[in-house]
Amino acid sequence: MSAWAIPLLTVDAISVRIGGTLLLRDVTFALDSGKVLALLGANGAGKSTLMAALAGELPLTSGRIEFDGLPLATWTAAALAGRRALNASEPPVPFALSVADYVALGQPFAALDAEAVAAALAECHAAEWRGRDYATLSLGEQMRVQLARSLYQLGRPLSSTEPQSPCLWLLDEPCAHLDMAQRHFVLTLIARIAREREWAVVFSTHDPMEAQLIADHALLLRKGEVLAFAEANEALTEANLSACYGRSVALRPAFVAV
Amino acid sequence: MPRAALVVAVLLVAAMLLSLVIGAYPLAISKLLSGQLNDAEWSVLTQLRAPRVLAACAGGAAFALAGAALQALFRNPLADPGLLGVPSAAGLGAAIALIVVGAGAALWIGALIGAGVAIAGMLFVVHRGSAPMAGGTVTLLLLGIAINAACAAGLALLTALASEGQLKTLSFWMLGSFASLDWPMVIAMVVCTALGGVALVGQANALAALALGERAARTVGVNVQQLRVRVALIAAAMVAVITAFCGGVGFVGLAAPHIARMVTGSSPRLVLPLAALIGALLCVLADVIARSIAPPIELPVGAITAVLGVPLLVSLVTRRVER
């Protein structure tokens, strides 16, 4: 199939300027479906701006982003919602809302598919909370429910036999508030979904270890520009990371969940 | 939900019947139900009681619908139509009309103009898309506070200028009343409330997704900017029409959605219709109380709803703090 020939996501020399500040400059990369890309960079390097641009939330100053062969700007909100999910830090939910109802909001305009909601929760090991008030969960637990929401958003009815079009899953610091065990769970979940469903995943992180663990590719940003974009083991070098964070970084054994 | 709605609907019908027979000129409920009313009684029913019962229903439903929609829109359970500043703007418009032109129709036209100016100001800010904060919820809230403060200041200045008689009309009108409305006004209120209610229910799914936060709502396909303009416009227009004819009836817009959420959960698809029924019920009851405490004197209905609503508000706020 010719669709496999072109990458699912193509980012071509994009720049983003907000108020007189150039936040991203000449960023270029591509990502195939089924692959995981880790986004690294110091605070203020432009990770979240790039994430927002990939989600279609920001107008580009120059350059273009193509998703599945079409310019991102030409996608309708509804079409994009079926193929692209974003998990970023989210405000508290203002009203009492059960976990199952929360996940169902992944597709607010569709008829409720309770089976698919349950399946998405089970995938995130969150099925036991389905009747709980979302606000009573811990931050780490809420994160897993948010991931389930995205799985439901991009998911299809379980009965459907048609092959699913590859999706793009964007995660802005998905492990920010997680303990070691939760972090390991979330990372392996993301990686497994990417392989099993042929989704492209972009996640940002402050921890190169997370990129080492699951990323196929890594993109290092410095002051809005690409410092390195390559396969993860090539991009994640002591020299690149030292340049990325502006201080010397060395590879040492460390405690990791396995 | 259907059972809860049915219970509230039955209560509402009972309250409406009660409201039709109670008052300075009591009607026998048996006569009303069997249709054996004499001419005087018939005219009390059709010219005094029926319009005011319907006005109370429409007003309560409109404030409740607007409150439920705004609470979802602002993601804030304490949001109230008064938050947008529309009732105060309507009040200021009415006050200006009363003092410049005089009582009568000018009062209502002034209220409509005032509310219209408030809505236009709100939309102007929402549409100025360039500034980072433009159209944000915080912007809308701050604008509502500003409108409220400006209108309060304007009213304070005007009350100083008003004559004794004008002051009385004005203060009574400001506190709200469903009395002395003509049929055309009542029909206008009912039509506006029905249209606005249908329009808001049409936005219920998008409003539901807003519980996730504005960014996540956008991710799942909601056009947040458009939703904000639509809901703000519909809610403000409904509140303006009701305030123009009935004055400011406070706390219904806050209380009714809360009660509805306690019964049916937070989904706007269920909360909006149920809140409308509860709001209508609250206003019909408040109106009955307003004219049966010290007949033939009629107490301002807005004061009654406030007396009922304040304890509720306090309990809600304190319970929220505890959680």
Interface residues (C-beta under 8 A of the other chain):
Chain A: I18 G19 A55 E57 A77 A78 L80 A81 G82 R84 A85 L86 A88 E90 P91 V93 P94 F95 A96 L97 S98 D101 Y102 L105 G106 Q107 P108 F109 Q146 R149 Q153
Chain B: Q71 R75 N76 P77 P132 N205 A206 A208 A209 A211 L212 G213 R215 A216 A217 R218 T219 V220 G221 V222 N223 R261 G265 S266 S267
